[in-house]
């Protein structure tokens, strides 16, 4: 039964996320609250591991959740559930888009999806920011005194990385991830 529920949850998530793996984070946060399969802290670990390992972040997170819920079979089912809608939709869209590429409704739909994707990614970014710096989800932010729970080292590291990644744009992101991991080992 748990494998069916994993498939269902990730099939729906895979069907609804637009904008890549980071857009899945709000869905995973809601899934955590709804199912109790993992905590918000585990979600943060999931994001960090998924960013640091090869492959799409959404697929990595689905595999991670499936594994912690039901082992290897769970990781396979959750990953398959997340990917199946994309395959189905891609096949349908590829077939239809070649016929209706210049259609005004199609162009309008694609134009409308861009800000929706941006909003989901921004929501994911804020979720990660608040959980990393304040240790609390965005929805709980108004009920706490932010200055009393801010992690100054995490805030400093995030600010340094923000500026360094924008200054050294030619460096591969893996360098920054590896450097952050080393700093995490020694500082945290």
Secondary structure, 3 states (H helix, E strand, C coil): CHHHHHHHHHHHHHHHCCCCHHHHHHHHHHHHHHHCCCCHHHHHHHHHHHHHCCCCHHHHHHHHHHHHHHHHHHHHHHHHHHHHHHHHHHHHHHHHHHHHCCCHHHHHHHHHHHHHHHHHHHHHHHHHHHHHHCCCCHHHHHHCCHHHHCCHHHHHHHHHHHHHHHHCCCCCHHHHHHHHHHHHHHHC
